């Protein structure tokens, strides 16, 4: 796999983090929903240009593709530029206790 290639699972995961449908990503990447579905279900070997368009859209929304063949592949979401945690929040949530404490505040 070349350095700019992304896996079908990474595409699905990135879309999931954004809570996008296949239609939303397909529209933004200028590919058909059928093509995206076939890529995500590993039914076709997509063109590099198509993967580049999908990657560009997802990265533009803060998705970061991580890993390699030796370590495994994954995705993570970067915060939008210019955004900061809400007042009173210093970082990511830490399980149910954190949610309960916030609800009581």
OpenMM code with the backbone's topology and positions (N, CA, C; nanometers):
from openmm import Vec3, app, unit

residues = "UNK UNK UNK UNK UNK UNK UNK UNK UNK UNK UNK UNK UNK UNK UNK UNK UNK UNK UNK UNK UNK UNK UNK UNK UNK UNK UNK UNK UNK UNK UNK UNK UNK UNK UNK UNK UNK UNK UNK UNK UNK UNK UNK UNK UNK UNK UNK UNK UNK UNK UNK UNK UNK UNK UNK UNK UNK UNK UNK UNK UNK UNK UNK UNK UNK UNK UNK UNK UNK UNK UNK UNK UNK UNK UNK UNK UNK UNK UNK UNK UNK UNK UNK UNK UNK UNK UNK UNK UNK UNK UNK UNK UNK UNK UNK UNK UNK UNK UNK UNK UNK UNK UNK UNK UNK".split()
positions = [
    Vec3(0.0855, -0.1183, 0.0000),
    Vec3(0.0000, 0.0000, 0.0000),
    Vec3(0.0892, 0.1233, 0.0000),
    Vec3(0.0597, 0.2202, -0.0875),
    Vec3(0.1440, 0.3388, -0.0913),
    Vec3(0.1085, 0.4353, 0.0211),
    Vec3(0.1925, 0.5349, 0.0399),
    Vec3(0.1802, 0.6246, 0.1552),
    Vec3(0.0478, 0.7009, 0.1588),
    Vec3(-0.0094, 0.7319, 0.0410),
    Vec3(-0.1317, 0.8108, 0.0406),
    Vec3(-0.2578, 0.7248, 0.0376),
    Vec3(-0.2412, 0.5922, 0.0268),
    Vec3(-0.3577, 0.5038, 0.0209),
    Vec3(-0.4236, 0.4930, 0.1579),
    Vec3(-0.5531, 0.4790, 0.1547),
    Vec3(-0.6297, 0.4587, 0.2772),
    Vec3(-0.7136, 0.3327, 0.2582),
    Vec3(-0.7465, 0.2683, 0.3672),
    Vec3(-0.8215, 0.1429, 0.3588),
    Vec3(-0.9722, 0.1696, 0.3609),
    Vec3(-1.0498, 0.0748, 0.3104),
    Vec3(-1.1953, 0.0883, 0.3191),
    Vec3(-1.2427, 0.1073, 0.4636),
    Vec3(-1.1814, 0.0349, 0.5564),
    Vec3(-1.2203, 0.0489, 0.6971),
    Vec3(-1.1913, 0.1894, 0.7494),
    Vec3(-1.0808, 0.2491, 0.7059),
    Vec3(-1.0496, 0.3855, 0.7484),
    Vec3(-1.1517, 0.4848, 0.6940),
    Vec3(-1.1950, 0.4626, 0.5714),
    Vec3(-1.2966, 0.5512, 0.5135),
    Vec3(-1.4257, 0.5398, 0.5942),
    Vec3(-1.4682, 0.4168, 0.6224),
    Vec3(-1.5902, 0.3967, 0.7017),
    Vec3(-1.5773, 0.4597, 0.8396),
    Vec3(-1.4607, 0.4404, 0.9020),
    Vec3(-1.4391, 0.4943, 1.0369),
    Vec3(-1.4383, 0.6474, 1.0354),
    Vec3(-1.3716, 0.7047, 0.9383),
    Vec3(-1.3684, 0.8505, 0.9280),
    Vec3(-1.5070, 0.9078, 0.9078),
    Vec3(-1.5831, 0.8443, 0.8211),
    Vec3(-1.7206, 0.8871, 0.7969),
    Vec3(-1.8034, 0.8725, 0.9236),
    Vec3(-1.7779, 0.7649, 0.9975),
    Vec3(-1.8500, 0.7437, 1.1229),
    Vec3(-1.8194, 0.8504, 1.2271),
    Vec3(-1.6925, 0.8894, 1.2368),
    Vec3(-1.6566, 0.9950, 1.3319),
    Vec3(-1.7256, 1.1266, 1.2987),
    Vec3(-1.7456, 1.1510, 1.1700),
    Vec3(-1.8128, 1.2737, 1.1274),
    Vec3(-1.9652, 1.2607, 1.1295),
    Vec3(-2.0133, 1.1356, 1.1499),
    Vec3(-2.1570, 1.1065, 1.1475),
    Vec3(-2.2170, 1.1403, 1.0109),
    Vec3(-2.1423, 1.1056, 0.9062),
    Vec3(-2.1862, 1.1290, 0.7692),
    Vec3(-2.2399, 1.0011, 0.7085),
    Vec3(-2.3384, 1.0147, 0.6231),
    Vec3(-2.3860, 0.9026, 0.5425),
    Vec3(-2.2908, 0.8843, 0.4242),
    Vec3(-2.3047, 0.7724, 0.3562),
    Vec3(-2.2269, 0.7535, 0.2341),
    Vec3(-2.2612, 0.8623, 0.1334),
    Vec3(-2.3863, 0.9012, 0.1279),
    Vec3(-2.4292, 1.0058, 0.0353),
    Vec3(-2.3599, 1.1384, 0.0605),
    Vec3(-2.3442, 1.1733, 0.1882),
    Vec3(-2.2790, 1.3003, 0.2224),
    Vec3(-2.1333, 1.3005, 0.1776),
    Vec3(-2.0606, 1.1925, 0.2061),
    Vec3(-1.9210, 1.1862, 0.1655),
    Vec3(-1.9089, 1.1783, 0.0141),
    Vec3(-1.9920, 1.0978, -0.0494),
    Vec3(-1.9861, 1.0842, -0.1951),
    Vec3(-2.0077, 1.2197, -0.2623),
    Vec3(-2.1047, 1.2940, -0.2140),
    Vec3(-2.1327, 1.4261, -0.2717),
    Vec3(-2.0120, 1.5187, -0.2577),
    Vec3(-1.9556, 1.5242, -0.1379),
    Vec3(-1.8424, 1.6137, -0.1134),
    Vec3(-1.7167, 1.5725, -0.1908),
    Vec3(-1.6990, 1.4430, -0.2128),
    Vec3(-1.5812, 1.3935, -0.2842),
    Vec3(-1.6053, 1.3820, -0.4345),
    Vec3(-1.7251, 1.4146, -0.4786),
    Vec3(-1.7625, 1.4090, -0.6205),
    Vec3(-1.7460, 1.2683, -0.6789),
    Vec3(-1.7928, 1.1696, -0.6029),
    Vec3(-1.7981, 1.0322, -0.6524),
    Vec3(-1.9415, 0.9832, -0.6325),
    Vec3(-1.9783, 0.8786, -0.7030),
    Vec3(-2.1143, 0.8276, -0.6856),
    Vec3(-2.1248, 0.7488, -0.5552),
    Vec3(-2.2454, 0.7413, -0.5037),
    Vec3(-2.2700, 0.6633, -0.3826),
    Vec3(-2.2387, 0.5161, -0.4091),
    Vec3(-2.2720, 0.4687, -0.5286),
    Vec3(-2.2440, 0.3295, -0.5643),
    Vec3(-2.0937, 0.3040, -0.5595),
    Vec3(-2.0156, 0.3962, -0.6160),
    Vec3(-1.8690, 0.3819, -0.6142),
    Vec3(-1.8179, 0.3794, -0.4712),
    Vec3(-1.8629, 0.4744, -0.3884),
    Vec3(-1.8180, 0.4793, -0.2496),
    Vec3(-1.8568, 0.3512, -0.1766),
    Vec3(-1.9775, 0.3021, -0.1993),
    Vec3(-2.0215, 0.1786, -0.1351),
    Vec3(-1.9329, 0.0619, -0.1760),
    Vec3(-1.8981, 0.0540, -0.3023),
    Vec3(-1.8128, -0.0545, -0.3498),
    Vec3(-1.6716, -0.0435, -0.2930),
    Vec3(-1.6225, 0.0800, -0.2772),
    Vec3(-1.4902, 0.1002, -0.2170),
    Vec3(-1.4927, 0.0584, -0.0707),
    Vec3(-1.5929, 0.1062, 0.0034),
    Vec3(-1.6019, 0.0765, 0.1459),
    Vec3(-1.6234, -0.0720, 0.1735),
    Vec3(-1.6873, -0.1427, 0.0828),
    Vec3(-1.7099, -0.2861, 0.1030),
    Vec3(-1.6016, -0.3697, 0.0356),
    Vec3(-1.4965, -0.3044, -0.0101),
    Vec3(-1.3781, -0.3705, -0.0662),
    Vec3(-1.4116, -0.4565, -0.1880),
    Vec3(-1.5065, -0.4095, -0.2691),
    Vec3(-1.5471, -0.4816, -0.3892),
    Vec3(-1.4682, -0.4391, -0.5121),
    Vec3(-1.4010, -0.3244, -0.5052),
    Vec3(-1.3242, -0.2735, -0.6192),
    Vec3(-1.1900, -0.2212, -0.5702),
    Vec3(-1.0971, -0.2126, -0.6623),
    Vec3(-0.9698, -0.1459, -0.6357),
    Vec3(-0.9850, -0.0042, -0.6906),
    Vec3(-1.0053, 0.0930, -0.6020),
    Vec3(-1.0336, 0.2291, -0.6497),
    Vec3(-0.9122, 0.2950, -0.7146),
    Vec3(-0.9405, 0.3885, -0.8019),
    Vec3(-0.8354, 0.4680, -0.8640),
    Vec3(-0.7719, 0.5579, -0.7584),
    Vec3(-0.6442, 0.5870, -0.7782),
    Vec3(-0.5727, 0.6752, -0.6847),
    Vec3(-0.6403, 0.8110, -0.6766),
    Vec3(-0.6891, 0.8605, -0.7891),
    Vec3(-0.7560, 0.9912, -0.7925),
    Vec3(-0.8817, 0.9916, -0.7053),
    Vec3(-0.9557, 0.8814, -0.7074),
    Vec3(-1.0774, 0.8707, -0.6269),
    Vec3(-1.0431, 0.8663, -0.4782),
    Vec3(-0.9434, 0.7854, -0.4410),
    Vec3(-0.9005, 0.7803, -0.3003),
    Vec3(-0.8471, 0.9150, -0.2542),
    Vec3(-0.7741, 0.9837, -0.3421),
    Vec3(-0.7217, 1.1163, -0.3060),
    Vec3(-0.8356, 1.2141, -0.2783),
    Vec3(-0.9419, 1.2076, -0.3584),
    Vec3(-1.0567, 1.2973, -0.3370),
    Vec3(-1.1245, 1.2670, -0.2035),
    Vec3(-1.1429, 1.1396, -0.1734),
    Vec3(-1.2056, 1.0993, -0.0467),
    Vec3(-1.1181, 1.1409, 0.0700),
    Vec3(-0.9889, 1.1122, 0.0608),
    Vec3(-0.8946, 1.1495, 0.1661),
    Vec3(-0.8959, 1.3002, 0.1895),
    Vec3(-0.8927, 1.3760, 0.0831),
    Vec3(-0.8893, 1.5220, 0.0939),
    Vec3(-1.0117, 1.5766, 0.1671),
    Vec3(-1.1289, 1.5243, 0.1332),
    Vec3(-1.2517, 1.5693, 0.1988),
    Vec3(-1.2488, 1.5351, 0.3474),
    Vec3(-1.2139, 1.4110, 0.3795),
    Vec3(-1.2130, 1.3697, 0.5197),
    Vec3(-1.1072, 1.4454, 0.5996),
    Vec3(-0.9879, 1.4614, 0.5436),
    Vec3(-0.8837, 1.5366, 0.6140),
    Vec3(-0.9231, 1.6827, 0.6312),
    Vec3(-0.9943, 1.7378, 0.5350),
    Vec3(-1.0419, 1.8753, 0.5459),
    Vec3(-1.1398, 1.8954, 0.6604),
    Vec3(-1.2023, 1.7868, 0.7021),
    Vec3(-1.2966, 1.7912, 0.8146),
    Vec3(-1.2325, 1.7487, 0.9459),
    Vec3(-1.1012, 1.7274, 0.9461),
    Vec3(-1.0309, 1.6973, 1.0708),
    Vec3(-0.9979, 1.5502, 1.0922),
    Vec3(-1.0280, 1.4648, 0.9950),
    Vec3(-0.9961, 1.3229, 1.0091),
    Vec3(-0.8479, 1.3039, 0.9764),
    Vec3(-0.7802, 1.2289, 1.0604),
    Vec3(-0.6377, 1.1995, 1.0400),
    Vec3(-0.6224, 1.0486, 1.0268),
    Vec3(-0.5565, 1.0068, 0.9198),
    Vec3(-0.5338, 0.8651, 0.8949),
    Vec3(-0.4009, 0.8265, 0.9572),
    Vec3(-0.4028, 0.7221, 1.0385),
    Vec3(-0.2833, 0.6835, 1.1122),
    Vec3(-0.2518, 0.5358, 1.0899),
    Vec3(-0.1279, 0.4990, 1.1182),
    Vec3(-0.0869, 0.3600, 1.1154),
    Vec3(-0.0187, 0.3188, 0.9871),
    Vec3(0.0210, 0.1941, 0.9851),
    Vec3(0.0866, 0.1348, 0.8691),
    Vec3(0.0623, -0.0153, 0.8719),
    Vec3(0.1122, -0.0836, 0.7699),
    Vec3(0.0877, -0.2278, 0.7610),
    Vec3(0.1443, -0.3040, 0.8798),
    Vec3(0.2579, -0.2592, 0.9329),
    Vec3(0.3196, -0.3294, 1.0463),
    Vec3(0.2419, -0.3082, 1.1761),
    Vec3(0.1939, -0.1886, 1.1995),
    Vec3(0.1268, -0.1535, 1.3250),
    Vec3(-0.0250, -0.1614, 1.3176),
    Vec3(-0.0799, -0.1602, 1.1969),
    Vec3(-0.2246, -0.1554, 1.1796),
    Vec3(-0.2679, -0.0142, 1.1421),
    Vec3(-0.3881, -0.0024, 1.0954),
    Vec3(-0.4402, 0.1253, 1.0475),
    Vec3(-0.5506, 0.1769, 1.1386),
    Vec3(-0.5705, 0.3076, 1.1376),
    Vec3(-0.6768, 0.3677, 1.2174),
    Vec3(-0.7054, 0.5089, 1.1722),
    Vec3(-0.7942, 0.5731, 1.2419),
    Vec3(-0.8272, 0.7130, 1.2170),
    Vec3(-0.8466, 0.7830, 1.3502),
    Vec3(-0.8286, 0.9116, 1.3485),
    Vec3(-0.8610, 0.9929, 1.4651),
    Vec3(-0.9121, 1.1264, 1.4153),
    Vec3(-0.9833, 1.1970, 1.4988),
    Vec3(-1.0374, 1.3259, 1.4599),
    Vec3(-0.9655, 1.4364, 1.5355),
    Vec3(-0.9124, 1.5285, 1.4605),
    Vec3(-0.8497, 1.6466, 1.5208),
    Vec3(-0.9583, 1.7489, 1.5486),
    Vec3(-0.9380, 1.8294, 1.6532),
    Vec3(-1.0350, 1.9366, 1.6769),
    Vec3(-1.0309, 2.0360, 1.5626),
    Vec3(-1.1436, 2.0969, 1.5337),
    Vec3(-1.1483, 2.2009, 1.4310),
    Vec3(-1.0544, 2.3132, 1.4712),
    Vec3(-0.9862, 2.3716, 1.3763),
    Vec3(-0.8954, 2.4817, 1.4086),
    Vec3(-0.9759, 2.5978, 1.4647),
    Vec3(-0.9203, 2.6605, 1.5662),
    Vec3(-0.9875, 2.7719, 1.6308),
    Vec3(-1.0847, 2.7303, 1.7388),
    Vec3(-1.1076, 2.5999, 1.7553),
    Vec3(-1.1997, 2.5577, 1.8603),
    Vec3(-1.1208, 2.5230, 1.9852),
    Vec3(-1.1817, 2.5435, 2.0974),
    Vec3(-1.1196, 2.5097, 2.2241),
    Vec3(-1.2247, 2.4449, 2.3116),
    Vec3(-1.1827, 2.3731, 2.4141),
    Vec3(-1.2813, 2.3091, 2.5018),
    Vec3(-1.3754, 2.4111, 2.5623),
    Vec3(-1.4974, 2.3696, 2.5855),
    Vec3(-1.5961, 2.4574, 2.6475),
    Vec3(-1.5500, 2.4954, 2.7877),
    Vec3(-1.5942, 2.6108, 2.8386),
    Vec3(-1.5547, 2.6498, 2.9740),
    Vec3(-1.5859, 2.5396, 3.0737),
    Vec3(-1.4922, 2.5150, 3.1623),
    Vec3(-1.5108, 2.4130, 3.2641),
    Vec3(-1.4699, 2.2747, 3.2187),
    Vec3(-1.4279, 2.2624, 3.0930),
    Vec3(-1.3843, 2.1326, 3.0412),
    Vec3(-1.2386, 2.1428, 3.0031),
    Vec3(-1.1578, 2.0576, 3.0606),
    Vec3(-1.0151, 2.0643, 3.0337),
    Vec3(-0.9698, 1.9631, 2.9300),
    Vec3(-1.0559, 1.8733, 2.8865),
    Vec3(-1.0137, 1.7742, 2.7891),
    Vec3(-1.1234, 1.6751, 2.7611),
    Vec3(-1.0874, 1.5593, 2.7059),
    Vec3(-1.1875, 1.4605, 2.6707),
    Vec3(-1.2592, 1.4038, 2.7915),
    Vec3(-1.3778, 1.3532, 2.7687),
    Vec3(-1.4564, 1.2928, 2.8758),
    Vec3(-1.3881, 1.1692, 2.9289),
    Vec3(-1.4095, 1.1415, 3.0540),
    Vec3(-1.3487, 1.0258, 3.1183),
    Vec3(-1.4560, 0.9348, 3.1752),
    Vec3(-1.5313, 0.8685, 3.0911),
    Vec3(-1.6274, 0.7699, 3.1382),
    Vec3(-1.7543, 0.8287, 3.1947),
    Vec3(-1.8375, 0.7422, 3.2565),
    Vec3(-1.9688, 0.7839, 3.3047),
    Vec3(-1.9616, 0.8816, 3.4209),
    Vec3(-1.8617, 0.8706, 3.5064),
    Vec3(-1.8537, 0.9610, 3.6221),
    Vec3(-1.8433, 1.1044, 3.5775),
    Vec3(-1.7685, 1.1294, 3.4738),
    Vec3(-1.7537, 1.2661, 3.4228),
    Vec3(-1.8871, 1.3200, 3.3753),
    Vec3(-1.9629, 1.2378, 3.3044),
    Vec3(-2.0925, 1.2836, 3.2549),
    Vec3(-2.1863, 1.3126, 3.3698),
    Vec3(-2.1850, 1.2307, 3.4709),
    Vec3(-2.2718, 1.2516, 3.5852),
    Vec3(-2.2354, 1.3786, 3.6586),
    Vec3(-2.1069, 1.4024, 3.6728),
    Vec3(-2.0631, 1.5231, 3.7426),
    Vec3(-2.1052, 1.6475, 3.6658),
    Vec3(-2.0939, 1.6462, 3.5375),
    Vec3(-2.1340, 1.7625, 3.4586),
    Vec3(-2.2843, 1.7834, 3.4684),
    Vec3(-2.3586, 1.6756, 3.4688),
    Vec3(-2.5042, 1.6885, 3.4745),
    Vec3(-2.5481, 1.7486, 3.6070),
    Vec3(-2.4712, 1.7241, 3.7134),
    Vec3(-2.5062, 1.7757, 3.8453),
    Vec3(-2.4649, 1.9205, 3.8625),
    Vec3(-2.3776, 1.9700, 3.7784),
    Vec3(-2.3284, 2.1073, 3.7929),
    Vec3(-2.4335, 2.2105, 3.7619),
] * unit.nanometer
topology = app.Topology()
chain = topology.addChain("A")
for resn in residues:
    res = topology.addResidue(resn, chain)
    for name in ("N", "CA", "C"):
        topology.addAtom(name, app.Element.getBySymbol(name[0]), res)
